Amino acid sequence: MKKVYDVVIVGAGPGGSSTACYLAEYGFQALVVDKASFPREKVCGDGIAPRAVHSLYRLGLQKELEGRFKRTSGIRFYSTKGGLTEVRYPMGSLYPDHGYVVPREDLDYILLRKAEELGAEVLQECEVTGLLPQEGGVFPGVEAECRGERLEIQARFIVGADGPSSLIGNKLGMLSNDPLYMGVSVRCYMTGVEGIGDFLEIYPEDAISPNCGWIFPVGENTANVGLGAMLYAIRKHDINLNRALDDFMTRTRYAAAKLRGAEPVGRLRGALLRVGFGGATHRRANVLLVGDAASLTNPISGEGITYALESGRWAGETLAAALRRDDPDILGVYPRILDWRYSRYFRHGTMAIRYGNNPWFINPLLSITSRHRGLGDKMGRFLMNCRRSEQPV
């Protein structure tokens, strides 16, 4: 390919498409490359938190979501001896008073079409296999295989938005495989789930500890059902996630009652998570990482869509400034933005899940928050990173 793009973005998930949207809005030539053909299935809990809703609405996607997907009013936490804590959005924060459950097959396609609509180019069924050799301290583009044809895609800047196992990040030594920043989850869509409402339901129940389960409503009696744990806990306790999911469905106090008559729709699928900010370096030379590749998944909730959308915005705006001023050094601002916005929260979250994710802490905590709504709201704001002091931007 003889054309030289302003930015080539590897990966068309929320982080990649968000980056492309902002670059296109500023009038720059962005190319999004993904090995899949969209729409495509993606392993995820599918919950869209109010903070992510804010980002999606900012991209003009409210009409794409409203009335089409399950709208949620809050979160319910169930613990075996601590009972039920119900937290309603917006929990005193300044974000929207609702969320959604949107299968990633749909969400990612909506975002990718928005990027195209704004002027970004998209190349599907094209797998990036490496970077072009470094020249003058920068990487001039990527190599790719597209339907059996080898391509060299040239660009002034590169964005790795290719998930927790990022090829771009691996090639440049930007990823850390420290188990403290790695998690694993499994999920399956199920029909016949009882008592589905408009709340995301989270189950840190004793029978599956240190795993945490979830039931997220997709339709009238269909839900996204899954669980996950940190890699260090999986290794320490020799956890088999398939068996743990069986325990979630049969041995838990609260979840089993809802899942006793449920049947799977499709097969069980698993995914790696790169969490807690410390699992990646965010910039090297003319390359930035966003979203899951940048280790921006919430270590407490396992939610990454919020941070993929936001980091895509910060990357897009930083790259636009560097292109406008013809100054690659401006890319140094991007890691500082991420550090300022996320590092303290993710550091606290990493420690909270490491030392507090056990029945002797969870049960008393939820017992207290179930009786005091204000404390429940504070817990919900911490979990969703929606503090009162944080103005939507």
C-alpha positions as CSV (number, residue, x, y, z in Angstrom):
1,M,0.0,0.0,0.0
2,K,1.7,3.2,-1.2
3,K,-0.6,5.5,0.8
4,V,0.9,6.9,4.1
5,Y,-1.8,7.2,6.8
6,D,-1.7,9.6,9.6
7,V,-2.4,6.8,12.1
8,V,-2.9,3.0,11.7
9,I,-5.0,1.5,14.4
10,V,-4.6,-2.2,15.1
11,G,-7.9,-3.6,16.5
12,A,-11.5,-2.5,16.0
13,G,-12.9,-2.9,19.5
14,P,-14.2,0.0,21.5
15,G,-10.6,1.4,22.1
16,G,-9.6,1.3,18.4
17,S,-12.9,2.6,17.1
18,S,-13.0,5.4,19.6
19,T,-9.5,6.5,18.6
20,A,-10.5,6.4,15.0
21,C,-13.7,8.5,15.7
22,Y,-11.8,11.3,17.3
23,L,-9.0,11.4,14.7
24,A,-11.6,11.4,11.9
25,E,-13.5,14.2,13.6
26,Y,-10.3,16.3,13.6
27,G,-9.8,15.6,9.9
28,F,-6.9,13.1,10.0
29,Q,-6.6,9.9,8.0
30,A,-7.0,6.9,10.2
31,L,-7.0,3.3,9.1
32,V,-8.5,0.6,11.4
33,V,-7.2,-2.9,10.7
34,D,-8.8,-6.0,12.3
35,K,-8.4,-9.7,11.6
36,A,-12.1,-10.4,12.1
37,S,-15.1,-9.7,9.9
38,F,-17.7,-7.5,11.6
39,P,-20.1,-8.1,13.3
40,R,-18.2,-10.7,15.3
41,E,-18.7,-12.3,18.7
42,K,-16.5,-11.1,21.6
43,V,-16.2,-12.5,25.1
44,C,-17.4,-9.9,27.6
45,G,-19.9,-9.4,30.3
46,D,-21.6,-6.9,28.0
47,G,-22.5,-4.4,30.8
48,I,-22.2,-0.8,29.8
49,A,-21.8,1.4,32.9
50,P,-23.0,5.0,33.1
51,R,-19.5,6.3,32.6
52,A,-19.3,4.4,29.4
53,V,-22.8,5.5,28.4
54,H,-21.5,9.1,28.8
55,S,-18.7,8.4,26.3
56,L,-21.0,6.6,23.8
57,Y,-23.5,9.5,23.9
58,R,-20.6,11.9,23.4
59,L,-19.9,10.1,20.1
60,G,-23.6,10.6,19.1
61,L,-24.7,7.0,19.6
62,Q,-27.7,7.5,21.9
63,K,-30.2,6.7,19.2
64,E,-28.3,3.5,18.3
65,L,-28.7,2.3,21.9
66,E,-32.0,3.7,23.3
67,G,-34.9,1.3,22.9
68,R,-32.8,-1.4,21.1
69,F,-30.9,-2.8,24.1
70,K,-31.6,-3.7,27.7
71,R,-31.5,-0.5,29.8
72,T,-30.3,-1.0,33.4
73,S,-31.0,1.0,36.5
74,G,-28.3,-0.1,38.9
75,I,-26.3,-3.0,40.4
76,R,-27.3,-5.7,42.9
77,F,-24.6,-7.4,45.0
78,Y,-25.4,-10.8,46.6
79,S,-23.2,-12.4,49.2
80,T,-23.9,-15.7,51.0
81,K,-24.1,-14.3,54.5
82,G,-24.3,-10.6,53.7
83,G,-27.5,-10.5,51.9
84,L,-28.4,-8.1,49.1
85,T,-27.1,-4.6,48.5
86,E,-29.0,-2.6,45.8
87,V,-27.3,0.4,44.3
88,R,-29.2,2.6,41.9
89,Y,-27.6,4.8,39.3
90,P,-26.3,7.5,39.3
91,M,-25.2,6.9,42.9
92,G,-24.7,10.6,43.5
93,S,-22.3,10.9,40.6
94,L,-22.7,13.2,37.6
95,Y,-22.9,10.5,35.0
96,P,-26.2,9.3,33.4
97,D,-28.8,7.6,35.6
98,H,-28.8,4.4,33.5
99,G,-26.6,1.8,31.8
100,Y,-27.2,-0.8,29.1
101,V,-26.4,-4.5,28.4
102,V,-25.2,-4.6,24.8
103,P,-23.6,-7.8,23.4
104,R,-20.2,-6.9,22.1
105,E,-21.1,-8.3,18.7
106,D,-23.5,-5.4,18.4
107,L,-21.5,-2.7,20.3
108,D,-18.3,-3.1,18.4
109,Y,-20.1,-3.1,15.1
110,I,-22.0,0.1,16.0
111,L,-18.7,1.9,17.0
112,L,-16.9,0.7,13.9
113,R,-19.6,1.9,11.6
114,K,-19.5,5.3,13.5
115,A,-15.8,5.5,12.8
116,E,-16.4,4.8,9.1
117,E,-19.3,7.3,9.0
118,L,-16.9,10.0,10.3
119,G,-14.3,9.3,7.7
120,A,-12.0,6.6,9.0
121,E,-11.0,3.8,6.7
122,V,-11.5,0.2,7.8
123,L,-9.7,-3.0,6.7
124,Q,-11.4,-6.2,7.9
125,E,-10.2,-9.8,7.6
126,C,-6.6,-8.4,7.7
127,E,-4.3,-9.7,10.4
128,V,-1.4,-7.5,11.5
129,T,1.7,-9.7,11.8
130,G,4.4,-7.3,12.9
131,L,5.8,-3.8,12.6
132,L,8.0,-2.4,9.8
133,P,11.6,-2.1,10.8
134,Q,12.4,1.0,12.9
135,E,13.7,4.0,11.0
136,G,15.1,7.1,12.7
137,G,13.7,6.1,16.1
138,V,10.2,5.4,14.9
139,F,8.2,2.6,13.4
140,P,6.9,3.5,9.9
141,G,4.0,1.2,9.8
142,V,2.9,-2.4,10.2
143,E,3.0,-5.7,8.2
144,A,-0.3,-7.5,7.6
145,E,-1.8,-10.6,5.9
146,C,-5.0,-9.8,4.0
147,R,-6.7,-12.8,2.4
148,G,-3.4,-14.4,1.6
149,E,-1.7,-11.2,0.4
150,R,1.1,-9.6,2.3
151,L,0.8,-5.8,2.8
152,E,3.0,-3.1,4.2
153,I,0.8,-0.4,5.7
154,Q,2.7,2.9,6.3
155,A,1.6,5.4,8.9
156,R,3.2,8.3,10.9
157,F,1.8,6.8,14.2
158,I,0.6,3.4,15.3
159,V,-2.1,2.5,17.9
160,G,-2.2,-0.9,19.5
161,A,-5.9,-1.6,20.3
162,D,-5.6,-5.3,19.9
163,G,-6.6,-6.6,23.3
164,P,-4.9,-8.0,26.3
165,S,-2.6,-10.2,24.2
166,S,-1.7,-7.3,22.0
167,L,0.7,-8.2,19.2
168,I,1.9,-4.6,19.0
169,G,2.6,-4.5,22.7
170,N,4.3,-7.9,22.7
171,K,6.5,-7.0,19.7
172,L,7.7,-3.8,21.4
173,G,8.1,-5.3,24.9
174,M,5.4,-3.0,26.3
175,L,3.4,-5.8,28.2
176,S,4.0,-7.3,31.6
177,N,2.7,-10.8,32.4
178,D,2.8,-10.2,36.2
179,P,-0.2,-12.3,37.6
180,L,-1.1,-9.3,39.7
181,Y,-2.3,-7.6,36.6
182,M,-3.9,-10.6,34.8
183,G,-7.3,-12.1,35.1
184,V,-9.4,-14.8,33.4
185,S,-13.2,-14.9,32.9
186,V,-15.7,-17.3,31.3
187,R,-19.2,-16.5,30.1
188,C,-22.2,-18.0,28.4
189,Y,-25.5,-16.6,27.2
190,M,-28.4,-18.5,28.9
191,T,-32.1,-18.6,28.5
192,G,-34.7,-19.5,31.1
193,V,-33.0,-17.4,33.8
194,E,-35.5,-16.6,36.5
195,G,-36.2,-13.2,38.0
196,I,-34.5,-11.0,35.4
197,G,-34.9,-7.4,36.1
198,D,-33.1,-4.2,35.0
199,F,-30.1,-4.5,37.3
200,L,-26.7,-5.9,36.8
201,E,-26.3,-8.7,39.4
202,I,-22.9,-9.5,40.9
203,Y,-22.3,-12.6,43.1
204,P,-19.2,-12.8,45.3
205,E,-20.7,-15.9,47.0
206,D,-18.8,-18.2,49.3
207,A,-19.3,-21.3,47.1
208,I,-17.2,-19.8,44.3
209,S,-14.7,-17.6,46.2
210,P,-12.3,-16.2,45.2
211,N,-14.2,-16.1,41.9
212,C,-16.9,-13.6,41.4
213,G,-20.0,-14.4,39.3
214,W,-22.5,-12.2,37.4
215,I,-25.9,-12.4,35.8
216,F,-26.5,-9.5,33.4
217,P,-29.9,-9.2,31.8
218,V,-29.9,-9.3,28.0
219,G,-33.6,-9.9,27.3
220,E,-36.8,-10.9,29.1
221,N,-35.5,-14.3,30.2
222,T,-32.0,-14.3,28.7
223,A,-28.8,-13.3,30.5
224,N,-25.1,-13.1,30.1
225,V,-23.9,-15.4,32.9
226,G,-20.2,-15.8,33.9
227,L,-17.5,-15.5,36.5
228,G,-13.9,-14.6,36.7
229,A,-10.8,-14.4,39.0
230,M,-7.4,-13.0,39.1
231,L,-4.6,-15.2,37.7
232,Y,-2.7,-15.3,40.9
233,A,-5.8,-16.6,42.7
234,I,-6.5,-19.2,40.0
235,R,-2.9,-20.5,40.4
236,K,-2.9,-20.4,44.2
237,H,-6.2,-22.3,44.5
238,D,-5.8,-24.5,41.4
239,I,-9.2,-23.2,40.1
240,N,-10.9,-24.8,37.1
241,L,-13.2,-22.0,35.8
242,N,-15.5,-24.5,34.0
243,R,-16.1,-26.4,37.3
244,A,-16.4,-23.0,39.1
245,L,-19.2,-22.0,36.8
246,D,-21.0,-25.3,37.5
247,D,-20.7,-24.4,41.2
248,F,-22.0,-21.0,40.5
249,M,-25.1,-22.5,38.9
250,T,-25.8,-25.2,41.4
251,R,-24.1,-24.5,44.8
252,T,-24.6,-20.8,45.4
253,R,-27.3,-19.5,47.8
254,Y,-28.7,-16.8,45.5
255,A,-27.5,-17.4,41.9
256,A,-28.4,-21.1,41.8
257,A,-32.0,-20.3,42.4
258,K,-32.2,-18.1,39.3
259,L,-30.2,-20.5,37.1
260,R,-31.7,-23.8,38.0
261,G,-33.9,-24.0,34.9
262,A,-31.6,-22.1,32.6
263,E,-30.2,-23.5,29.3
264,P,-27.1,-22.3,27.5
265,V,-27.4,-20.5,24.2
266,G,-24.2,-21.2,22.4
267,R,-21.0,-22.4,23.9
268,L,-19.1,-21.4,27.0
269,R,-16.2,-19.0,26.1
270,G,-13.3,-17.6,28.1
271,A,-11.1,-14.5,27.8
272,L,-7.9,-13.1,29.3
273,L,-8.0,-9.8,31.1
274,R,-5.2,-7.3,31.5
275,V,-6.1,-5.2,34.5
276,G,-5.0,-2.6,37.0
277,F,-2.9,-0.2,34.9
278,G,0.4,-2.0,35.7
279,G,0.3,-4.6,33.0
280,A,1.5,-2.4,30.2
281,T,3.7,0.6,29.1
282,H,1.5,3.0,27.3
283,R,3.8,4.6,24.8
284,R,7.0,3.8,23.0
285,A,8.4,5.9,20.2
286,N,5.5,6.7,17.9
287,V,3.3,3.8,19.2
288,L,0.4,4.1,21.8
289,L,-1.6,1.4,23.4
290,V,-5.3,1.8,24.4
291,G,-8.0,-0.1,26.1
292,D,-7.3,-3.8,27.1
293,A,-3.9,-3.6,25.5
294,A,-3.0,-0.8,27.8
295,S,-4.0,-2.8,30.9
296,L,-7.0,-0.5,31.5
297,T,-9.5,-3.0,32.8
298,N,-11.0,-2.2,36.2
299,P,-9.4,-4.8,38.6
300,I,-12.5,-4.7,40.9
301,S,-15.4,-5.0,38.4
302,G,-13.5,-6.5,35.4
303,E,-15.1,-3.7,33.3
304,G,-13.0,-2.4,30.5
305,I,-15.4,-0.7,28.0
306,T,-15.3,2.6,29.9
307,Y,-11.6,2.8,29.8
308,A,-11.3,1.6,26.2
309,L,-13.6,4.4,25.1
310,E,-11.9,7.0,27.2
311,S,-8.3,6.0,26.4
312,G,-9.3,6.0,22.7
313,R,-10.4,9.6,23.1
314,W,-7.2,10.6,24.9
315,A,-5.1,8.8,22.3
316,G,-7.1,10.4,19.4
317,E,-6.8,13.9,20.8
318,T,-3.1,13.5,21.6
319,L,-2.3,12.1,18.2
320,A,-4.3,14.9,16.6
321,A,-2.3,17.5,18.5
322,A,1.0,15.8,17.4
323,L,-0.1,15.7,13.8
324,R,-1.4,19.3,13.8
325,R,1.9,20.6,15.2
326,D,4.1,18.1,13.5
327,D,5.6,17.3,16.8
328,P,5.9,13.6,17.8
329,D,7.1,14.5,21.3
330,I,3.6,15.5,22.1
331,L,2.8,11.8,22.4
332,G,4.5,12.0,25.8
333,V,1.4,13.7,27.1
334,Y,-0.7,10.5,26.6
335,P,0.9,8.4,29.4
336,R,0.7,11.4,31.7
337,I,-3.0,11.8,31.0
338,L,-3.6,8.1,31.8
339,D,-1.5,8.3,34.9
340,W,-3.4,11.4,36.2
341,R,-6.8,10.0,35.5
342,Y,-6.4,6.3,36.4
343,S,-3.3,5.3,38.3
344,R,-4.4,6.1,41.8
345,Y,-7.8,4.4,41.4
346,F,-6.4,1.3,39.7
347,R,-3.7,1.0,42.4
348,H,-6.2,1.1,45.2
349,G,-8.5,-1.3,43.2
350,T,-5.7,-3.8,42.7
351,M,-4.9,-3.9,46.4
352,A,-8.6,-4.0,47.3
353,I,-9.3,-7.1,45.2
354,R,-6.1,-8.8,46.3
355,Y,-6.7,-8.5,50.0
356,G,-10.4,-8.0,50.3
357,N,-11.8,-10.6,47.9
358,N,-12.7,-13.3,50.5
359,P,-15.8,-14.2,52.4
360,W,-14.6,-12.9,55.8
361,F,-14.4,-9.4,54.2
362,I,-17.2,-9.5,51.6
363,N,-20.0,-10.8,53.8
364,P,-19.7,-8.2,56.6
365,L,-19.2,-5.4,54.1
366,L,-22.4,-6.3,52.2
367,S,-24.2,-6.9,55.4
368,I,-23.5,-3.3,56.4
369,T,-24.2,-1.7,53.0
370,S,-27.4,-3.6,52.7
371,R,-28.7,-1.7,55.7
372,H,-27.2,1.7,54.9
373,R,-28.0,3.0,51.4
374,G,-25.5,5.8,51.6
375,L,-22.7,3.4,52.2
376,G,-24.0,1.2,49.4
377,D,-23.9,4.2,47.1
378,K,-20.3,4.9,48.1
379,M,-19.3,1.3,47.4
380,G,-21.0,1.4,44.0
381,R,-19.2,4.6,43.1
382,F,-15.9,3.1,44.0
383,L,-16.6,-0.1,42.1
384,M,-17.7,1.8,39.0
385,N,-15.2,4.6,39.4
386,C,-17.9,7.2,39.4
387,R,-16.9,9.6,42.2
388,R,-18.9,12.7,42.9
389,S,-15.9,14.9,42.4
390,E,-15.3,13.7,38.9
391,Q,-17.0,15.9,36.3
392,P,-17.8,14.2,33.0
393,V,-15.4,15.5,30.4
